[in-house]
Amino acid sequence: MEYLDYLENKSIYVIRESYARFKNMALLWSMGKDSTTLLHLCMKAFMGKIPFPVIHIDTGFKFPEMYEFRDRTARRLGLDLIVAENRLAKYRGMGPNKAGASKLECCNALKTESLQQIVAKLKIQSLLVGIRRDEHGIRAKERYFSARDESFKWNYTDQTAEPWDYYRSLERDGTHFRVHPILHMTEADIWRYISREKLEVIDLYFAKGGKRYRSIGCAPCCEPVESSASTIYEIILEIESSKTAERAGRAQDKEDAYTMQKLRSLGYM
């Protein structure tokens, strides 16, 4: 079995395990390379038709290219797309440029609270999320099946081991489970898989004028990196030789060393 086949099979197993165990399930899709890969894996897992909602948490500050890609892809694949937003926070002017607001407060209001609202509204029991262990130190602490408590929080200091693919999918000790089917993949794995499967991704990832985005989210909080990589092959070569963190251009990762840990403990993706 080829290495990419092994990674794909492991991911599809986790997706189907979640679907078999939980009645109300959904997929979080940010339109980034990782969640778009997860979207494709879900299509494969269910023979070309995803049998549950696909949720986009919309802060209102994404790149225009992301919205265009979202709507076009949702139509092409026939997705049951749900766009969720924290309207009250937006009404109060919360955003990346709000005076006095930290990145922690902004992300918590526009992302975490939006997610809390849609999980409660749809009574979601299992939420598929496209995170990877190598993406960030706090995400390396995650498990494939990760319970959230009644307050929507994640106890990252007390993680149960998952030896021999023994997942915690049978336990119901919280409001819902976060399920991470691509946890075992690396950034380079994702790009190799995208190349093999000929997946469309947003062109912000490819270099123009000597710069490209390695990680994308809210436009005001993302900075491009110096790069000449304009093809997937060149991106993989760049990743393999780079000593810069993947999320080095994301503002919430720069604010302080523990912002991401705080956000994820509160329920952030």
Secondary structure, DSSP 8 states (H G I E B T S, - for coil): --HHHHHHHHHHHHHHHHHHH-SSEEEE--SSHHHHHHHHHHHHHTTT---S-EEEE--S-B-HHHHHHHHHHHHHHT--EEEE--HHHHHTT-STT-TT--HHHHHIIIIIHHHHHHHHHHT-SEEE----GGG-TTGGG--SEEEE-TTS---TTS----GGG--STT---SSEEEE-TTTT--HHHHHHHHHHHT----GGGS-BTTEE-SS-SBGGGB--EE----SHHHHHHHHHH--S-TTTTBHHHHS-TTHHHHHHHHT--
